[in-house]
């Protein structure tokens, strides 16, 4: 009996140590069930465990130092971090800085930031198995709301103890495990997790009580000591609501907040204060709230308050995006650009399929990167994904431009992501490839290259002189009046408006199309001065070519575009170009002659001999006819160069993956449907289809094609997006879940990075030359509000107001409802 009693005591004393300890080789230590052993061995075991815990803590600090931004220097860690930085608020608990490394004066602010994020619980993560075939259980998140999981380290942590742990020597063992070292003995989880919680007076429950008291500001000591009348609290809430409304309006419109002179006697105190004065003059309640019994430190008009309110709005938008995504698969679209203050900014957009079968692209945020190496971009991307609770394992597509640091096959960002997730297939932005195609056409012949040089000179000559521009506009106005009188054109709202010759851009060749259109309609005098049939011919030819490619460019920039539809459009454009080559010469030549006759431009004799461009006239050996020059050396050469570049640039069309997805095209009663090729996609995405799914998918595909060809509702589907919506509306995604999963994967693949480029357009509106000193966090918050205005307008400002109040320990509280 004595031996058994001694054994039971020994098990109780060693319980926590047995569950959390590891031996020096790194292998898991089994819980002791022996009833014998000497005290010396127990002491040695305890010392070994304490040494291991200490070593783990040192390792944790060493890894943390390298996981945050470079400004967290080792010296700063030793002295304590004295200034708050949002980059320190890392979602993954395995990468965080210990709470006691922050200086006491900012520790509460750090706690508030972590509480706003909540515990990191990646529900959609696929938890890896250890050597004993055990893994973290997702159900533990529901059983223990304090539990966190580190994707980076594959370990579990305690959110409450990280923020509010107070050590007591007699309960030291086990608590470092859930705060610093991390728990990974999954087979002992059912015992270790409740053991960590302990009794009512345990360290964990003490930390949990501190957490809830801290989260509830009404129970704080400061709030209990300070007393305010109910009328004062009501006016405080009114001030917060008024300031929040103004911040929301200015953020939605992308307008600046502050003024150069915000003193009381200033004639222009900036948009925020001027709008507040306007609001006060029209609302007596707001006027009383700001002008009567307003404590000096609770006016809610300072720059800090404005930023806190905007940050609360941005966090509400981010939360809505995460709820909209749920645990679905997604693709990422990334691009980088410099802002006005010469900072390299990386914008991140996610593409996913909503529950109604609709393709959505959402702006996650913008991240300042100190360099654009693939490693730096990957690090910044992972930080943004962690902040939003998204995991790399759910990425199914990557969309970037053609820069080597992005698309590199060996060291590019897409390769680094695919090393971690082989299903994150990379698609080179189709719109960017289209621009490269048109660039190649502009350089296929010397005469076409010279033509675009002339275009630039024409635009420059008119835009650099006010007198010349006014003369051109007067000539254009008279030309329009004569055409209106002759009935050649009609008038109406939005028609025949004043225009000018815009300078074409190098990165968007659609701008060349607009420039050539304006030259054709406005610059008759300039063309007449040039007296060149060659210029007019190339202008008309490039207008036809750019008209075809410009339609494709505009379609590719739609958010709901999908890769199957894009490939189909590319085939259509290639077919149109081939038809233009075989049938377009005569109409183009006649159109050019008619234009030249109207502008009194001499037309050459097509049978005259001319030397080849750049060749000697001697002996006439290099002479060709004018007809051969315009037909072969210019017209055929341009179209051949265009079709060759299409085949070279859009080589994804021949990939096995996209060929398989093209079989889902519903046009012509699913004429391209191929069961074998679609079943092959399930083998490629083997992580999304179980072994049984891959065995039965052919049968489901065969039943699906018979079903959809029979129903009238599916006969009107014109692309993959409409097919997806129809399946959800008719609940066929439940009947054919494997087929719908294939459709989702096809829709997720990105087509173009137009949404990211629009984000940079918003950045230029928000961060201007006069606002070039705004911080990265302030810029990110304003861009989220401006870009995702659809979500922002649907949010309840009352909820944002409450989130703002809980963000910090405020001087005053809202009145009880």
ABEGO torsion letter per residue (X at the ends): XAAAAAAAAAAAAAAAAAAABBBAAGBBBBBBABABEBAAAAAAAAAAAAAAAAAAAAAAAAAAAAABBAABBAAAAAAEBABBBAAABBABAAABBBAAABBAAAAAAAAAAAAAAEBBBBAABBBBBBAAGBBBBAAAAAABAABBBBAAAGBBBBAAAAAABBBBAAAABGAAAAAAAEBABAAAAAAAAAAAAEBAABAAAAAAAAAAAAABAAABAAAAABBBBAAAAAAAAAAAAAAAAAAAAAAAAGBBABBABABAABABAEAAAAAAAAAAAABAAAAAAAABGBBAAAAGABAAAAAAAAAAAAAAAAAAAAAAAEABBBBBBBBBBBBAAGBBBBBBBBBBBBAAGBBBBBBAEBBBBABABAAAAAAAAAAAAAAAGBBAAABABBBBBABAAAABAAABAAAAAAAABAABBBBBBAAAAAAAAAAAAAAABAAAAAAAAAAAAAAAAAAABAAAAAAAAAAAAAAAAAAAAAGABBBEBGBGBBBBBBBBBAABAAAAAAAAAAAAAAAAAAAAAAGBAAAAAAAAAAAAAAAAAAAAAAAAABAABBAAAAAAAAAAAAAAAAAAAAAAAAAAAAAAAAAAAAAGBBBBBAABBBBBBGBBABGGAABBBAAAAAAAAAAAAAAAAAAAAAAAABAAAABAAAAAAAAABABGGGAABBAAAAAAAAAABAAABBAAAAAAAAAAAAAAAAAAAABAAAAABABAAAAAAAAAAAGAAAABAAAAAAAAAAAABBABAAAAAAAAAAAAAABBAAAAABBAAAAAAAAAAAABAAAAAABBAAAAAAAAAAABBBABBBBBX
